[in-house]
Amino acid sequence: MAPHLEAQAELFMPLYERALAWLGKEVTEPGLIVDAGSGPGVVSCLFAETFPGARVLAVDGSEPLLDRAAARAARLGYADRFGILAGELPGVLDELDYPADLLWAGRSLHHLGDQRAALAAFAERLAPGGTLAIMEGGLPSRFLPRDLGLGRPGLESRLDALQEEWFARMRADLPGSVEVTEDWPALLGSAGLKHTRTRSFLLDLPAPASDRARAYAALSLSRLHDVFGHALDTEDRAVLDRLLDPDDPAGVHRRPDVFVLAAHTVHTAVKPA
């Protein structure tokens, strides 16, 4: 998954740049930034670029992904103020040498069974006046028109419904899973944080798609095919097969109307001084 995670984060870089610029209006001179659930470190390195006076710590449960993060930071010239910490969230944060001025959890919180407890643990690791920022929610990615000229219109909406069912099962199967209403500002408040803010950021890569955007669309649809193909009816499965055929003029590798459109939502709150 590492190449896929890196490619996705790099494609979404304009969205992350706008999100970090928005964060920078509140978090002006952080000493320590913690990227909780950093993966291969694409966003971690963007934090290092955006906040040149900060030390950045990438935290993840996968040591191979952290190795990629460290290599990326070295390649970009951030090695002297970039660190990695391997372990499972949120407990591994107990190993921090000092509290964070900014703790970022980009689409990683929903992988933790008890999200309310995780937010409380994140808040505990903040310095007074520090900011917790979580990226959760938004809108599903879209790659194709509603009516493809193949099969029934609305294929992506039907895939969305299957993904929602999968997500609910994934959450229920997590160790220590606790159901919670995903009112993120209220949950941040219950962790003792104040001054909540919420904003969504758009990635809009219109047709005709670049090679990188087209490859992302193809890979994303391929993963959906692998996971949900058996749950689709015969017509939808045949359409998805055609969309993924690199030799089919109607497939995403060749058709001119492929685009990437997505929205991610960031919620922030501040620890009282």
Protein Blocks (a to p, Z undefined) as FASTA:
>chain_A
ZZmmmmmmmmmmmmmmmmmmmmmmmmmbcfbdcdehklnolmmmmmmmmmmmbccddddf
blklmmmmmmmmmmnopmmmcccdedddfklmmmpfbdcfbdcdehklmmpfblmlmmmm
mmmmpcehiacdddeehjdddfbdfblopajehklmmmmmmmmmmmmmmmmmpghiacdd
fbfklmmmmnopahiacddddddddddddfklmmmmmmmmmmmmmmmmmmpcfklmmmmm
mmmmmkbmkbmklpmkbccddddddddddddZZ
